[in-house]
Each structure stands twice: as C-alpha cells, then as structure tokens.
C-alpha cells in the first residue's frame, strides 16, 4: 500500500501550520481501509494563539480532542460547507479518523449522514455509542505516547457490528 497521502490539499498556508504544530497522517489497518482514508494527528505547544484554517474534504471525521484546561471530548464532524477555523493555544492534541466518502455509514447505520452536513456533534449523539471509555483511555498515565494507537483502537471498537469487536472492546448495545 502506498500509505496515507502526503499532499496538503485543503490546508490554508500549510508551511505556517507546520511551523506551529506537529502534523502527521497514519494509514489505517487493512480491515478498515474500505472505510477509513487515514488517521490524522496534530499536537501543539504554543506560546501565542494560532488560528488554523482548512478547506474541508467531502468526508466525515471522528475527532478525539484534548485542549489544555478542558475535558477531553470526541465529536463527529460532518461534511463541512465552509472554511473550518480552529484557534489553538497552549498545549493540545487532536486525533482524527477521516472516513472515505460513504465510509462512515456502517458506523452509524440508523442515521443518514446528511443530518451532520455542516455540523459537529458529540460522538455519543451521532453514533449511539458511549465514548466515555474512549476519553478514559486517553487520560491514562503514559497515554500521551500511545494516543494515536488508542484513537485507532477506539474507532474500531465503536465500529460496525457486522464484525466482532477487537479484543478488549465493549460496544454499546443496540436498543
């Protein structure tokens, strides 16, 4: 496999962003490639606030977020309709799962993805899966160095019930 794409399409002023943050993409496991384009990770430790700007791709993202001084949270970002701007300050980390077009459908089969177009909403609401355990796993001591792996594993845990959950995962029960 060729690996995740290395271009900067969509990133406004990519050289400036890369001077401010540590940005990388990771390839998904083979079993997730039909659904997931790649994982993306951003870490920062800034002395001055910085606003990043991205022209959104036509895809859904599952985003694990940690901002200094705030509780960790997980959200689903639907297909964006306008320039996305995020103010970064202090220290933080964001880990995202960018799905292929149509690839998120098996992860939330009871709701049309069109409901999320232009919206960002808590992952619990979008998928019907409890993400509290995902937040706990990202806070464990030593979780910092293994955070990308934990994000990927958590995304698999919450995934389609058509396949067995990976060892150690508990999926929310359907009602």
C-alpha positions in Angstrom: 0.0 0.0 0.0 1.2 3.5 -0.8 0.5 4.9 2.7 -1.5 7.9 3.6 -1.5 10.9 1.2 1.2 13.4 1.8 -0.2 16.4 0.0 -1.5 19.5 1.8 -4.8 19.9 -0.1 -7.3 21.8 2.0 -4.7 23.2 4.4 -4.6 27.0 4.1 -1.0 28.2 4.4 0.4 24.7 5.2 4.0 25.9 5.8 2.8 28.2 8.5 0.7 25.5 10.1 3.6 23.0 10.1 5.8 25.7 11.7 3.2 25.9 14.6 2.2 22.3 15.1 3.3 18.7 14.7 1.1 17.2 12.0 1.1 13.7 10.6 -1.1 11.1 9.0 -1.2 7.4 9.6 -2.6 4.6 7.4 -5.5 2.6 8.8 -5.3 -1.2 9.4 -6.1 -3.3 6.3 -9.6 -4.2 7.5 -10.6 -0.6 7.9 -9.2 0.7 4.6 -12.5 0.4 2.7 -14.0 2.8 5.2 -11.1 5.0 6.5 -8.9 7.2 4.4 -6.4 7.8 7.1 -5.8 8.9 10.7 -4.5 12.5 11.2 -2.8 13.8 14.3 -1.9 17.3 15.5 0.0 18.2 18.6 0.9 21.8 19.7 2.6 23.6 22.5 2.3 27.3 21.7 3.3 30.4 23.5 1.0 32.6 21.3 -2.5 31.6 20.0 -2.7 30.4 16.4 -5.7 30.0 14.1 -5.5 27.2 11.6 -7.7 27.2 8.5 -8.8 24.2 6.5 -11.0 23.8 3.4 -12.9 20.7 4.3 -12.8 17.4 2.3 -16.1 15.8 1.4 -15.9 13.3 4.3 -16.9 12.6 7.8 -14.3 12.8 10.6 -14.4 11.2 14.0 -12.3 13.6 16.2 -10.7 13.0 19.6 -9.8 16.3 21.2 -7.7 17.4 24.1 -7.3 21.1 24.8 -5.4 22.4 27.8 -7.7 23.2 30.7 -10.7 21.5 29.2 -12.2 18.0 29.4 -11.3 15.6 26.6 -14.1 15.1 24.1 -15.0 13.1 21.0 -17.1 14.5 18.2 -18.3 13.6 14.7 -17.6 16.3 12.2 -20.0 16.1 9.2 -19.1 17.2 5.7 -18.1 20.8 6.1 -19.7 23.5 3.9 -17.3 26.4 4.7 -13.8 27.1 5.7 -13.0 25.5 9.0 -11.1 27.6 11.5 -9.8 26.4 14.8 -8.0 28.5 17.4 -5.1 26.7 19.0 -3.4 27.9 22.1 -1.3 26.5 25.0 -0.9 22.7 24.7 -3.2 20.3 23.0 -3.7 17.3 20.8 -6.3 16.3 18.2 -6.5 12.8 16.7 -8.9 12.3 13.8 -10.3 9.4 11.7 -11.0 10.7 8.2 -13.5 8.4 6.6 -13.8 7.8 2.9 -16.9 9.2 1.2 -19.7 6.9 2.3 -17.4 5.1 4.7 -18.9 6.3 7.9 -22.4 4.8 7.2 -21.6 1.4 8.8 -20.6 3.1 12.0 -23.9 4.8 12.4 -26.4 2.9 10.3 -29.5 4.2 11.9 -29.0 7.9 10.9 -28.4 9.4 7.5 -25.0 11.1 7.3 -26.7 14.0 5.6 -28.0 15.0 9.1 -24.5 16.0 10.0 -23.6 18.1 6.9 -22.2 21.3 8.1 -22.4 20.2 11.7 -20.1 19.0 14.5 -21.8 17.0 17.2 -20.8 14.8 20.2 -19.9 11.3 19.0 -22.4 9.7 21.5 -25.2 11.6 19.8 -24.1 10.7 16.3 -23.3 7.0 16.7 -25.4 5.9 19.7 -22.1 4.6 21.2 -20.9 5.7 24.6 -17.5 7.3 24.2 -16.8 7.8 27.9 -14.4 4.8 27.9 -12.5 6.3 25.0 -12.0 9.5 27.0 -10.8 7.5 30.0 -8.3 5.6 27.8 -6.7 8.8 26.5 -6.2 10.1 30.1 -4.3 7.1 31.5 -0.7 7.7 32.6 1.6 7.1 29.7 -1.3 7.6 27.3 0.4 10.5 25.6 2.9 8.4 23.7 0.3 5.8 22.7 -2.5 8.1 22.0 -2.7 7.6 18.2 -2.9 3.8 18.7 -5.6 4.3 21.3 -7.6 6.5 19.0 -7.4 4.0 16.2 -8.4 1.1 18.5 -11.3 3.1 19.9 -12.6 3.8 16.4 -12.5 0.1 15.7 -14.3 -0.7 18.9 -17.2 1.7 18.1 -17.4 0.4 14.5 -19.8 -1.8 12.7 -21.4 -4.7 14.5 -21.0 -6.8 11.3 -17.6 -7.9 12.5 -16.5 -9.0 16.0 -15.1 -6.3 18.3 -11.4 -6.3 18.7 -10.2 -8.0 22.0 -10.9 -5.8 25.0 -13.6 -3.7 23.3 -17.1 -3.3 24.5 -19.7 -2.0 22.1 -22.8 -0.2 23.2 -25.9 -2.4 22.9 -28.5 -1.5 20.3 -32.0 -0.8 21.7 
